[in-house]
Amino acid sequence: MVKLPFLPKMLLEILGNIPTIAFTTVNFSELLSKSKFVLHHMKEGSTEPEWLYQLEQILPSNMNLVTKLEGTEGAVTGQDLLKLYFAQLKTPGPLFLDMRPHHFSHQNGITGWKPSPLVYRFEPDFKSALIRLYQGFYSEDKVLFEQSLGDLGLTQGLNGEAKQTLISLFKDNFGSDIKAQQFRLNHFQESFAKIFEFFMENKVKLKTDFLYLGLYLTTLFMHMDQFKEPIQVQKIFKEIFP
């Protein structure tokens, strides 16, 4: 990956799982500017109490925020992790992006989460368009799905054939079965790399938010990869966004 020695070790560990080509598709000066917020909170090792309060309101019923992890590393179920991933999109504050197993533990059927200070504030328009993209995919609304790709700024300058290629790449990344999905890190990395290769070849410049979305997804898959059973993704998404 791109060598960025000024970044904290925690962030470098995650970025090592993101294809290097991703960094060529964003405006680097914008990336550095928007990353100041991220780096500040990682350096301070702290977050705002208001953000934690907002987070508590959307946690799955058998998940709690903790200051000390006890029990077995990781979440109780993949369903809880996926609920958390989607539910964070509803919060008005920054998202806590690091969902790797060592920030979670479970004991007596309850998952404890000690969030790391890796936080990022997505632009409201980007977050809204992302939610609509998921809604289009999981409700099989082709028009909404394709419109949302454009709202995310992903189809700029593309002809009809190229747009169809992009749609296929995203559907492969989301999974062929909208109802149940097995989360495999290697498949995610391969499909994500193909998406970034497409953007580079078609000279599509991405918003920094998209790169941080990739980071959020990467940490999710780093954790979800340990669960072998398929997850009812469509059902979970519709629980969070009925």
PyMOL commands that set and color helices and strands:
alter all, ss='L'
color gray80, all
select helices_A, chain A and resi 9-15+20-24+28-44+49-58+78-90+101-103+124-138+142-151+160-174+185-201+208-224+233-240
alter helices_A, ss='H'
color red, helices_A
select strands_A, chain A and resi 63-65+72-73+95-96+104-107+110-113+119-120
alter strands_A, ss='S'
color yellow, strands_A
deselect
rebuild
show_as cartoon
